[in-house]
Structures are given as C-alpha cells and as structure tokens.
Amino acid sequence: MNDPNLLLQFQLFQGMSTEDIEQILKNFNLRRLTLSKNKLLFREGESCDTLFLLVNGKLKAVTYAQNHSYHVTEILRPPYSLQPESLFGLWQHFTQDVFTADSTELISIDKAEVRKLADQYLVFRLNLLNLLATRIQKLQRQTWWSQTLSTRQRIIQFIRQHISYPAGEKSIKITMQQLADEIHKSRLNVSRELNKMQQEEIISISRGVINIPAIELLLNG
C-alpha cells in the first residue's frame, strides 16, 4: 500500500502532511484486505483489537437490540471507520455483525499500531479524540430529546437513535407491536403513520420489516 490519498480520505488522518502519511505507510503495519461478497468481517461480542477502514465497496452492518428481539441493517460506504470507540473503554468488543455487501477493500490497523500512531502524531491523536467526542456528544444529546412528539416524530427519533451511519439504505426488522411499545404509542397510530410514510415513498413496509431506501430523506424531510 503506497498511496497516501487512501488514508487522507479518513477523518483520523486529515490534516496530516503527505510526508507524515508516507512515513506511516513505511513504518507502521497497515494491512490492505480484499474480500469478496458475503464474507464475515466480525461479529457482535468479538474482541475489538483491530481498526478497520473501508476504502472501496460496501459493507452490511447488523445491530441487535439487547434481547435480540429486533435489529437494524445498514449499508456502509467509504470512507468509513468501523467502531473506533470499541478499541478503548470498559467494553472493548464489537457491537455489530459486519459482512461484505460486495467486493470490498479495507485497511486494517492493529490496536497496538493505533496507540503508536496516537503517541507519535499529534494530529492523529486530536482527530481520534474529536471523533470519539463527537460520538459521545451525539449520544448525550439524545437523552434530552423531547418526549412530547407526534407519532411520526417518535418513529423518526427511534430510527435516528438506532443507526450508526446517517446515510444510505437501512432496514429494521421489528414487529408493529414492538415498535409501538418502544416509542410508547398505540399500535394503531404507528400502523397508520407507517402507511402514510409508505404512501409518501420515504419507506416501504412488509411483514415485520421497515425498509428505508435513503435515510437522508427521512431525517431531513
């Protein structure tokens, strides 16, 4: 791997000089992986000792409720850094199942190499802190969201809380009753609102599944 632009597209390396990137490529163990479609990258609960950077292709990430009663499937596109927050802290495990959605190229960086990068390069260390702080701040803001919302607003709020990547395709495997219980609205009102959203072509619904072709239309509409 000898192309500095591969790293410079990721937030963790932005602001670094080309010379620094060339030194990193020369002196650090950054591995380039090429995987075919439908290959498992990692599973929920596995120890997180590697940072994966999505360079080309698509990944499918599946995140489960704690009791596995429902789950959200997302398509991830490059450039994307997979769960850097899981490298550190109290729970150092992946929180999703991630598979390749087509032929995919990634860069893998062992946790020890991530620590060395943070130790030797101030810009990398600041970028990592900013990335983690942004994710923490978003989670903190969610706890203060208003609970006096319409049924549609509560559905959108639920979806926003349960995605990790705010773009592209999503699907949520959840029953109508489960969704109603989660957002504290009646099943009838949830059903009516989902059908309205389907008529507006921002979602499609089938038995037990809500499909969202472009989450941007839902979140920004």
PyMOL commands that set and color helices and strands:
alter all, ss='L'
color gray80, all
select helices_A, chain A and resi 4-8+11-13+18-27+84-87+111-120+122-142+151-161+176-183+187-199+215-220
alter helices_A, ss='H'
color red, helices_A
select strands_A, chain A and resi 30-35+40-42+50-56+59-64+71-76+80-82+97-100+104-110+170-173+204-206+209-212
alter strands_A, ss='S'
color yellow, strands_A
deselect
rebuild
show_as cartoon
